[in-house]
Amino acid sequence: MEHNSSVHSNRRDRAAGSTSARANSRSGRSAEVPDGFMLPLANSSELAVELRIRIARGDWIEGEKLPSVRRMSEETGLHRLTVYKAYNRLKDEGLIESREKSGYYLTVPRRPAETGFGSVQRFRSPEQSDPESSGTESLEVPQPALLGELHSVECRYQFSQALIDPLLLPNSYLSEEAKHVFDLYPRVLGTYAPLQGDEELLNVLRRYMSETCGFVPEGQELLVTSGGQEAIHLTCEALVRPGDAVLIEQPSYSIAIEMFKHRNARLVPVDIHPDGYRMDEIEALMRRHRPVLFYLNPTFHNPTGWCVPAEQRKRLADLAETYNCILVEDDAFRDVYFDAPPPPPVYSYDTAGNTIYIRSFSKYVFPGLRIGCLAARADLMRRLLTAKARSTGGTPLLNQKVFAHQFQSERSRRHLHKLRTALQLRKEAMEKALEGSGWTWHSPQGGLNLWIKLPEGISPQRLLADALGSGSGEETISFVPGSFFDPEGRPDPHIRLSFSMLNERRIAEGVALLRAHAEKQGF
Amino acid sequence: MEHNSSVHSNRRDRAAGSTSARANSRSGRSAEVPDGFMLPLANSSELAVELRIRIARGDWIEGEKLPSVRRMSEETGLHRLTVYKAYNRLKDEGLIESREKSGYYLTVPRRPAETGFGSVQRFRSPEQSDPESSGTESLEVPQPALLGELHSVECRYQFSQALIDPLLLPNSYLSEEAKHVFDLYPRVLGTYAPLQGDEELLNVLRRYMSETCGFVPEGQELLVTSGGQEAIHLTCEALVRPGDAVLIEQPSYSIAIEMFKHRNARLVPVDIHPDGYRMDEIEALMRRHRPVLFYLNPTFHNPTGWCVPAEQRKRLADLAETYNCILVEDDAFRDVYFDAPPPPPVYSYDTAGNTIYIRSFSKYVFPGLRIGCLAARADLMRRLLTAKARSTGGTPLLNQKVFAHQFQSERSRRHLHKLRTALQLRKEAMEKALEGSGWTWHSPQGGLNLWIKLPEGISPQRLLADALGSGSGEETISFVPGSFFDPEGRPDPHIRLSFSMLNERRIAEGVALLRAHAEKQGF
């Protein structure tokens, strides 16, 4: 197979070369992506990308001469004209300069924050971007739409992504098992999936829910989605019209906030506390605003990790019925508990059919598959199915089959058990590293994050800018400032530190460095 | 692995039993899905589903006694109470009745259109649904939102789905190759994909486009999507506000029509003819309505198969610049040509960056992966990326890797070449079967469909109802009435017959039967 073999040889030839750095810088995940490998360079724009990366990592020093066009042409196998074009592009960008009858020379400083590639530059510290600024709040509060960009910044200590460390997954076992799917379903690549989901997967999910969620979904009550995120999107598309009131926890999942805002919903924040909601507040808001829906994440809530107690769940189902408000229950972290399983979902208390129950699994199994699902009664389901037919259509069959094949296997169950222990250890390591900092949080009983209140005088934005921008890029740290989770985008003294991506030792190192940054702000 | 082995044994034990019928009826694709196999029945609602199917296919005749609760419990391994619940559910539905101290008896007629399961009942012929009706136009014109349901109706002659027959794909080769992906990327299941797409796939797509589309996308100019459909959805989400004018071909892709309508766009139809557009009409519409975008499918247009000539493409790019109208060019059928490749995309003529170029591949390779992409210049891309971050997030990595690994292989290229020939033969078989019918069409030079005008007096809706509802279900035929493709949902004397799903012999049989139905309408 032509393409395949060229990939192979290329991979070998260039294994120690610049290509894997290039792949990594693009995906922003050197820690978790398998070794990147590239096709041979095809054109001047690809060469320009590669040269930017080599400049950024310091292959040449300021003022040094770059290889001649002829030599670069030989090295890359590209036509000289192509190399010439790439050089001229970098020249236009000010990265290199040409000297008559001599060649091309590096003109720029080589610090990552200033080389102008990647998204790092968007997160320069205030000092870098504006020497006149006073510092404290001069950096614009990053907008929630930028959360993805924040996540894609390559940094040494990754506390911003609430995702499972790929090293915690039994990767080779999963891969070997996944291969069987092709033997069991020889036409899996050639077949569209039914809109509602593959029947086998629906059965696996039904059984899973009856075992772990305290309810047994009826035949047509489940819909397979591309991750929990698509399920929220469908809910928003199907139910929210411009101007509708939508209750939403404060703080809440930033992507959900963005979705409802984009539909021009009127967001009405509902406070969540370590012991749950204030039910009288919710009733008053429902009575006053008549919201079309309440988007909630009552189990190991993102970003706080808090859990709403069972009696409030029951009461909420009653309120939803009284005020004809749909409860959109996002339950992404149910399986990631530390000591005891959480209370049953609100959905299981709902006898009137007012709840849409959303499950994501990507947070702890198979993020590369993006399988999620939702449960809803017939009339809501009809609207959600229409929305799915109108957006992406059926979830790819391959992903559904691989998931169905493995999700509830004995090995997967054992893995989940071990995963809980590993995550609890990471949480405890982070809490230990924070001792004596004066930073405060309520220790969560599940989930992937600590929601930490910084002492007065420390700005989460400024801290982020410092942590991302520091020095050589060797000790950069990322986390998410609390304002990302505020439905109204207001400043918030909290930060979210995810403990899922790094091991205990690196958590300890990263937190110590972060504390040092904070201390420079006057502590 | 527990789950896996239970699947295996179950598959063997029940291979000849009712379970595969059940899986098929749910997915509605007995022809192309691999043998369905099911987990053992888990609860009363699953049993009820199974019983409905057995009733539907005639396991018992009207008035016949069903197996006792005890016997059914033994047969299924379910608790008697569970069986009792399932029977009672069917009783509530009127499918069976209980006679005191005797048991349960079948009460209903067993014709598929009347058993009340599946979506077949939605397509009863007028005679069946209303004996008083006069027939001709009494059946409501099916709404475009129902197209998915139409596709899911199981029938013997499938002319409604414009999809590739899975038998035309080299399935086992594809499966074997796909397995390599797990060796090359051992962590592929455990890794989230970057929002814009996997770098390796982006490079494959860049190279593909430079070879076949007449332009070379820049580094950040491509975005991987979950099929072309998601790309249209993102475009709609990112660019259309309520009340905006949107130009759209008449006829057009029904799912796109639905998307724009859902955003409350004002649809302005643009006629398409066998020789393309009337450019003065387009200019007048742009001048008058100042549309935010024009959604077009100029290459082997769906549903007509027509192709817009090169000079009109160039002129269109100019008009878009003049009137500041974004061209959303859906190019799903470019590779499915019969004699000569089509003209370059409009995108390649656009020097001003007003075009979004959407590629689907699911119509002819890997429908089970749902990989598509779009190309757009920087400022449009930024808005599309935001929309993607807000809807499904990154396209699953596994799908991207499998696609990247195989799409441009030598074997895949050879396959595509053979596929074109196979499709051309099917098209010719359909045209031959239509000779002498008095039905008219312009023979397309690519794509998967004939767009046929029925003689006056034949109603496409009535014909569909007859074709889907006929007799025992043995000779059912599906196709899509023209009104599904009308932006305003008006009646249309055309029908779309897809020639891609059946082989030549079955095309001949199905078309002959369809002609016989039409003749009953007075010809």
Interface residues (C-beta under 8 A of the other chain):
Chain A: M1 E2 H3 N4 V7 R22 A23 R26 S27 G28 R29 E32 V33 P34 G36 F37 M38 L39 A42 N43 S45 E46 A48 V49 A145 L147 G148 S152 L163 I164 P166 L169 N171 S172 L174 S175 E176 E177 A178 K179 H180 F182 D183 L184 Y185 P186 R187 V188 L189 G190 T191 Y192 A193 P194 L195 D198 E199 E200 N203 V204 R206 R207 S210 V216 E218 G219 S226 G227 Q229 E230 H233 E237 P242 I255 E258 M259 H262 S362 F366 P367 G368 L369 R370 T386 A389 R390 S391 T392 G393 G394 T395 P396 L397 L398 N399 V402 H405 Q406 F407 Q408 S409 E410 R411
Chain B: M1 E2 H3 N4 V7 R22 A23 R26 S27 G28 R29 E32 V33 P34 G36 F37 M38 L39 A42 N43 S45 E46 A48 V49 A145 L147 G148 S152 L163 I164 P166 L169 N171 S172 L174 S175 E176 E177 A178 K179 H180 F182 D183 L184 Y185 P186 R187 V188 L189 G190 T191 Y192 A193 P194 L195 D198 E199 E200 N203 V204 R206 R207 S210 V216 E218 G219 S226 G227 Q229 E230 H233 E237 P242 I255 E258 M259 H262 S362 F366 P367 G368 L369 R370 T386 A389 R390 S391 T392 G393 G394 P396 L397 L398 N399 V402 H405 Q406 F407 Q408 S409 E410 R411
